[in-house]
Amino acid sequence: MNMYLNWFRRNEMVEGDNPPVGLLLCPRKNDMVVEYATGGLSNEVFVSKYEVVLPSIEELERFVEHEVNVLREMEVEYRHVGRDNENGGS
């Protein structure tokens, strides 16, 4: 996960963006998994909550579908801004 967060920081972030956040989903609390998964990361790693039950497949599908739609909208906006910049203005 750290590799992806670093890649995103270097290649996708723009001025004013907040740092990216990684999400680690585990089926149960396991201190060893958390230790290895977060080893070498800054001390700015927080545990929001432990869920006893994972979200349903439908909830995860809705979440992923929503995020994909957000990214598509961002892509359209970035392309629009890029065309405007190539054409010398608004």
C-alpha positions as CSV (number, residue, x, y, z in Angstrom):
1,M,0.0,0.0,0.0
2,N,2.8,2.4,0.8
3,M,4.1,2.0,-2.8
4,Y,0.8,3.1,-4.2
5,L,0.5,6.0,-1.8
6,N,4.0,7.2,-2.7
7,W,3.2,6.8,-6.4
8,F,0.0,8.8,-6.0
9,R,1.9,11.5,-4.1
10,R,4.4,11.8,-6.9
11,N,2.2,11.4,-10.0
12,E,-1.3,12.5,-9.2
13,M,-1.3,15.1,-6.4
14,V,-1.6,18.7,-7.3
15,E,-1.0,21.8,-5.1
16,G,-3.6,22.0,-2.4
17,D,-4.4,18.3,-2.3
18,N,-4.5,16.6,1.1
19,P,-2.1,13.6,1.4
20,P,-3.6,10.3,0.1
21,V,-5.0,7.8,2.5
22,G,-4.6,4.1,2.3
23,L,-7.3,1.7,3.6
24,L,-6.4,-1.7,4.9
25,L,-9.3,-4.1,5.2
26,C,-8.8,-7.2,7.3
27,P,-11.3,-9.9,8.1
28,R,-10.4,-9.7,11.8
29,K,-8.1,-7.9,14.2
30,N,-4.6,-9.3,13.9
31,D,-1.8,-7.3,15.4
32,M,0.9,-9.1,13.3
33,V,-0.8,-8.3,10.0
34,V,-1.2,-4.6,11.1
35,E,2.5,-4.5,12.2
36,Y,3.7,-5.8,8.8
37,A,1.3,-3.8,6.7
38,T,2.2,-0.5,8.4
39,G,5.9,-1.2,9.1
40,G,8.1,1.7,7.9
41,L,5.2,4.1,7.5
42,S,5.2,7.4,9.3
43,N,3.6,7.6,12.7
44,E,0.7,9.3,11.1
45,V,-1.1,5.9,10.8
46,F,-4.4,5.8,12.6
47,V,-6.9,3.1,13.2
48,S,-10.4,4.4,12.7
49,K,-12.3,1.4,13.8
50,Y,-12.3,-2.3,13.8
51,E,-15.4,-3.8,12.2
52,V,-16.6,-7.1,13.5
53,V,-18.5,-7.7,10.3
54,L,-17.2,-6.7,6.9
55,P,-19.5,-4.7,4.6
56,S,-21.7,-6.7,2.3
57,I,-20.7,-7.3,-1.3
58,E,-23.5,-4.9,-2.3
59,E,-22.2,-2.2,0.0
60,L,-18.7,-2.6,-1.4
61,E,-20.0,-2.6,-5.0
62,R,-21.9,0.6,-4.4
63,F,-18.8,2.2,-2.8
64,V,-16.5,1.2,-5.7
65,E,-19.1,2.2,-8.3
66,H,-19.4,5.6,-6.6
67,E,-15.6,6.1,-6.5
68,V,-15.2,5.1,-10.1
69,N,-17.8,7.7,-11.1
70,V,-16.0,10.3,-9.1
71,L,-12.8,9.5,-10.8
72,R,-14.4,9.6,-14.3
73,E,-15.8,13.0,-13.5
74,M,-12.4,14.2,-12.4
75,E,-10.8,12.8,-15.6
76,V,-13.3,14.7,-17.7
77,E,-12.6,17.9,-15.8
78,Y,-8.8,17.4,-16.1
79,R,-9.2,16.8,-19.8
80,H,-11.3,19.9,-20.2
81,V,-8.8,22.0,-18.3
82,G,-6.0,20.6,-20.3
83,R,-7.7,21.5,-23.6
84,D,-8.3,25.0,-22.3
85,N,-4.7,25.4,-21.4
86,E,-3.6,24.1,-24.8
87,N,-5.9,26.6,-26.5
88,G,-4.6,29.5,-24.5
89,G,-7.4,30.1,-22.1
90,S,-10.8,29.4,-20.7
